[in-house]
Every structure is written in C-alpha cells, then in structure tokens.
Amino acid sequence: MKKFLSLATAMILAPLAVADDWPHWMGPKRDNVWYETGILEKFPKDGPKKLWSFPVGGGYSGPAVVGDLVFITDYVRTDGTEDDGNGNFQRGSSTGKERVWCVNRTTGKKVWEYEYPVKYSVSYPAGPRCTPTVDGDYVYTLGAEGMMICFSKADGKKVWEKDLKAEYKTKSALWGYAGHPLIDGKKLITLAGGEGSHMVALDKMTGKELWKSQSQPEQGYVPPTIVEFGGKRQLIAAGPSAIRGLDPETGERLWTTPYNADNGSMIMTPIISGEYMFFGGYRSKNLMLKLSKDKPEVTVEWKDKAKHGIHAVNVQPILHDGIIYGHDESGKLFACEVPSGKRLWESTEPIGYAKGSDSSFIVKNGDRFFFFTETGDLAIGKLSKEGYTEIDRAKELVKPTGKAFGRSVVWCQPAFANKTMYVRNDKELVAFDLAK
C-alpha cells in the first residue's frame, strides 16, 4: 500500500455557505469537491504565497479545517529507531507517541495539543493515516493502531477514548487503521476488526457501542459510506473478502457480494455514479456493481478486468460528468466510462511520471482540478473525455520527506478551505494562499 486509503439556486448556494470548512476526509461532502469561489486561475510567478508553517512529526493524515481551527495528527518515535520506508509488506516495531494538534488557521500558532504513548507494529510506520473528523463542538481522531479519541474542539479536553484493538480483540491491519470514520446523526461509524465487529457504530457523545456487525479476515481500509438506493439508506461496508450493504441504524446485513483483495488491499472509497458503484483494488481486483432501484440489493456488472476501470491502490479517484478519473497502481492517470469501465485515455501527467512518482491527490474546484503530487507539486488542470490539459504548476511547495520504494514522497490529502491549501509532510504543516 502506498498509502494511504454525492436545481434550484437555494440548493446550489447551500454547500457554498459551508465551503470555508474542510471538516473531515475528502471535504464537506466527502467527495473531494472544493466549493469555494474566488480561487486563483494561475499561480503567481514565484508560486502561491506561504502563509505560515507549523512543526509536526511523521504521518500521512491530512488536516481538517473548521472555523478558525486546523487539526492534524502525527507520530514521534521515542526509542531511537528510524523508518527506512522499505517495508511495504513487512510489519516493523517502534515505540513512540501519537499527538493531536489544534492550530489557529490565521496565525499558524498552537491552540492546544494532546499526546499518548503507542507502540507501532504496522508497515509504513511514519504516523497516523486518518484525517481528524470535526462534528459540532467535537473532534474525533483515529490513530494508526486503533486508538479512537473524542476531544472538545475548543480546548482539547478529552471526552472519551476507545482502544479498538483491545475492545474487539484484534490487531491492526498491515498498513494500520486507515478507514476514516463517518458521523451519521448520533453515531460514529468506524472499521474496528475482530470477530463480528468488522464495522461498529458508537455513540458519538460517549463512545458506547450501539451495534457491531460482520467479520472480515482483516479490517481493510475503505471508509464507511452511506448511500440511499432501493428505498433504503445503505451503509457500504467493504473489506478484503466481501462488500456488504448494512442498515446504518442496526448494522443488519442487507446484501453481500464476494471480493478478493490481494494483501487485504481494499482501500478506495466507492465511486457512486447513478445506479452504479465502482471499487478498484490491487492487481486488477476491480468491481462494478449495479444497485437495485426496487430493494436493497446489488448485481455484479463485471469484475477483475485487467484493462478496465482503475486499480486504485494509491489515491482516491474522482467522478466528473459520469467519468471516473484517477491514478492506476502503475501511476498512470486514466479516464474510465461508467458502467462499462472502458478506458478512454491514459496519461503520465500530472504527476511527473518520468521522475518515478506515481500518485496525486485530486480535488475539483469549479470546472478545474487541483492535483497535489507526491513530489510536492501543486498542478491546476482540466479533465475531460478527451484528456488532461494542464493550466499551471507550482513545483515542490512541500518537500517530500517520506520514503517509499527508494524514492522521496509526501503522502497527504490536503485540505482546501478559506481560499487556502493546508498540507503537511513529516516536518511541517503548511498553509498556502490560493485566493484570486
């Protein structure tokens, strides 16, 4: 794994009103769409202005931004060991502490911090994977080894904590806990692991278990996703051996379809396009499902086709005008039709493929897309059925400080809020001005 893995004018204006926040994984609507207007068309000659930086330790977790606050998590070793970045399928061992930081979004100054000891036994042990989740007056974090904590957003006071590994008698997945939790009403839904508890729902105010459901050979990494189809809300619970639809209120299974994820590599958030749902995984383990309009069930349109869809093990693909765009495990950028999965084109842009890079985090803003590459570049481009067109590029805004397969990388899903990009490497959290 390389990291870590849906009118009227009033309806259009509603998401814009909250677009200044990026409260959790993939933005306000968990779709990698940045709703703000007034964003620059091209970069200034010397690149976007750096507003501030804040020192942090290791991690892959992205920032969350709500109001005047930015939240980020990290990990620092206390045992003197170092991460060489070469253990892709090997569990290492290190002792340190995970930390949660709250930073003022305007000044970049610390508001509060919290730390706790942790022993890592995961591959790619740089730090936490999950973006903090902010909901109302609270912020929720999930560490690489399964420590779930609820904090008061304003002052960092701990409200409750739950050690998922200990509670559900399991171990962390090979690449750690990386399935971003989901707030649904009074519930916090998360991957847990263990017998009968692949997915669990907790009372978001107390951490008390509301229900647990299903078993998988390992947690996998797919964030919980809720869709409404067949006259019923369905919680998509995907794991290494099956994809299932659950009742989000009870955890009761509604349907299941087999899936075989090599190395437990089930990562991407499903792409929903009309009545179709796409999953892509390692070594051509891909799947196109059709959701029934009449009842909660699915049928398989096609699966495991080597030259169809996107084998999305690196970063999240994105849906635009009925086409799925994203990076294959090879690093190439593909455009794929729904539901056929036919590939319309491929490109080695915008990631600088010749340099060995193979991923970029893709966020849509208006009719353009921002691509933050693992080499630290930020590119602006357009995507269509015809191909990728680059508009501009700012090079190495953030220095790649991580290691993977012998190359330097920065693996972080940025946050876009307040006409600003917030992004981190293993040394600093940085804010860049992207206002027009």
Secondary structure by P-SEA (a helix, b strand, c coil): cccccccccccccccccccccccccccccccccccccccccccccccccccbbbbbccccbbbbbcccbbbbbbcccccccccccccccbbbbbbbbbbbbbbcccccccccbbbbbbbbcccccccccccbbbcccbbbbbcccbbbbbcccccccccccccccccccccccccccccbbbbcccbbbbbbbccccccccccccccccccccccccccccccbbbbbcccbbbbbbbccccccccccccccccbbbbbbbccccccccccccccbbbbbbcccbbbbbbbbccccccccccccccccccccccbbbbbcccbbbbbccccbbbbbccccccccccccccccccccccbbbbbbcccbbbbbcccbbbbbbcccccccccccccccccccccccccbbbbbccccccccbbbbccccbbbbbbbcc
